[in-house]
Amino acid sequence: MVKTHLEEWIEAEYSKRGISSLEDLQTENLVNFFNIVLKDTETRSTSISDGEFSVIFINLFKSKYEQRYDLFHELGHVLKHHGDQRRLPLMMKQYLEGQAHTFCLFAAMPYEFMRPLLKSNMLPAEIAEYLVLPVDIVKQRMEQLSRNYRSDIVQSKASEYKGSLKSRSYNPSQWTRETWKIMNQLKNQTGQEVINHVGLLRRD
């Protein structure tokens, strides 16, 4: 699988903190792992950070699924965006919001953590319930992961097939009569013996 720089960065940060499964991504664990204070608010979810101390405010009127999305979204701002974003131009704000959304997809549902679910027959709604995330967010990430998962399977099968072809090509015990005929002609022309799958010719 070809991973983005952001995915690799998130995986590295998780590895530093011993985060190795979906179970480790519980809210209580995340705030402890990343040294974040979590607060309720009656206004929109937001965050503040000075690089050393961070507070994430989560709108208490949202559903638990939306709140969890907001947690990962704001975590993206805390970890990847620095400075006061309120005074930025609108286009830059929109760009950073897009980055935080992508961060949420990758951080809440890392590929390696999600592989068992990709192999299962669980529906997106069931996975959303399990992860406590909005269904539309889970569907978006599952589409990305499914493409990568299928690509990994195809590459694996292609590698196995190539290995099988190579084994058959260079192993005399699996040669056809026609192959032996050609190799004997080669032997007569070169005066060298055909040996095994390690090499075509014996070199004395």
HUCOR-V13211 format. One record per residue. N is the residue number from 1. RES is the residue in three letters. SS is DSSP state (A for helix, B for strand, O for the rest). BURIAL is + if it has 16 or more other C-alpha atoms within 10 Angstrom, else -. Layout:
n: {N,N}
res: {RES,RES}
ss: {SS,SS}
burial: {BURIAL,BURIAL}
This chain:
n: {1,2,3,4,5,6,7,8,9,10,11,12,13,14,15,16,17,18,19,20,21,22,23,24,25,26,27,28,29,30,31,32,33,34,35,36,37,38,39,40,41,42,43,44,45,46,47,48,49,50,51,52,53,54,55,56,57,58,59,60,61,62,63,64,65,66,67,68,69,70,71,72,73,74,75,76,77,78,79,80,81,82,83,84,85,86,87,88,89,90,91,92,93,94,95,96,97,98,99,100,101,102,103,104,105,106,107,108,109,110,111,112,113,114,115,116,117,118,119,120,121,122,123,124,125,126,127,128,129,130,131,132,133,134,135,136,137,138,139,140,141,142,143,144,145,146,147,148,149,150,151,152,153,154,155,156,157,158,159,160,161,162,163,164,165,166,167,168,169,170,171,172,173,174,175,176,177,178,179,180,181,182,183,184,185,186,187,188,189,190,191,192,193,194,195,196,197,198,199,200,201,202,203,204}
res: {MET,VAL,LYS,THR,HIS,LEU,GLU,GLU,TRP,ILE,GLU,ALA,GLU,TYR,SER,LYS,ARG,GLY,ILE,SER,SER,LEU,GLU,ASP,LEU,GLN,THR,GLU,ASN,LEU,VAL,ASN,PHE,PHE,ASN,ILE,VAL,LEU,LYS,ASP,THR,GLU,THR,ARG,SER,THR,SER,ILE,SER,ASP,GLY,GLU,PHE,SER,VAL,ILE,PHE,ILE,ASN,LEU,PHE,LYS,SER,LYS,TYR,GLU,GLN,ARG,TYR,ASP,LEU,PHE,HIS,GLU,LEU,GLY,HIS,VAL,LEU,LYS,HIS,HIS,GLY,ASP,GLN,ARG,ARG,LEU,PRO,LEU,MET,MET,LYS,GLN,TYR,LEU,GLU,GLY,GLN,ALA,HIS,THR,PHE,CYS,LEU,PHE,ALA,ALA,MET,PRO,TYR,GLU,PHE,MET,ARG,PRO,LEU,LEU,LYS,SER,ASN,MET,LEU,PRO,ALA,GLU,ILE,ALA,GLU,TYR,LEU,VAL,LEU,PRO,VAL,ASP,ILE,VAL,LYS,GLN,ARG,MET,GLU,GLN,LEU,SER,ARG,ASN,TYR,ARG,SER,ASP,ILE,VAL,GLN,SER,LYS,ALA,SER,GLU,TYR,LYS,GLY,SER,LEU,LYS,SER,ARG,SER,TYR,ASN,PRO,SER,GLN,TRP,THR,ARG,GLU,THR,TRP,LYS,ILE,MET,ASN,GLN,LEU,LYS,ASN,GLN,THR,GLY,GLN,GLU,VAL,ILE,ASN,HIS,VAL,GLY,LEU,LEU,ARG,ARG,ASP}
ss: {O,O,O,O,A,A,A,A,A,A,A,A,A,A,A,A,O,O,O,O,O,A,A,A,A,O,A,A,A,A,A,A,A,O,O,B,B,B,B,B,B,O,O,O,O,B,B,B,B,O,O,O,O,B,B,B,B,B,B,O,O,O,O,A,A,A,A,A,A,A,A,A,A,A,A,A,A,A,A,A,O,O,O,O,A,A,A,O,O,A,A,A,A,A,A,A,A,A,A,A,A,A,A,A,A,A,A,A,O,O,A,A,A,A,A,A,A,A,A,O,O,O,O,A,A,A,A,A,A,A,A,O,O,O,A,A,A,A,A,A,A,A,A,A,A,A,A,A,A,A,A,A,A,A,A,A,A,A,A,A,A,A,A,A,A,A,A,A,A,A,O,A,A,A,O,O,A,A,A,A,A,A,A,A,A,A,A,A,A,A,O,O,O,B,O,O,O,O,O,O,B,O,O,O}
burial: {-,-,-,-,-,-,+,-,-,+,+,-,-,+,-,-,-,-,+,-,-,-,-,-,+,-,-,-,-,+,+,-,+,+,-,+,-,+,-,-,-,-,-,-,+,+,+,+,+,-,-,-,-,+,+,+,+,+,+,-,-,-,-,-,+,+,+,+,+,+,+,+,+,+,+,+,+,+,-,-,+,-,-,-,-,-,-,-,-,-,-,-,-,-,-,+,+,-,+,+,+,+,+,+,+,+,+,+,+,+,+,-,-,+,-,-,-,+,-,-,-,-,-,+,-,-,+,+,-,-,+,+,+,+,+,-,+,+,+,-,+,+,-,-,+,-,-,+,+,-,-,-,-,-,-,-,-,-,-,-,-,-,-,-,-,-,-,-,+,+,+,+,-,-,-,-,-,-,-,-,-,-,+,+,-,-,-,-,-,-,-,-,+,+,-,-,+,-,-,+,+,-,-,-}
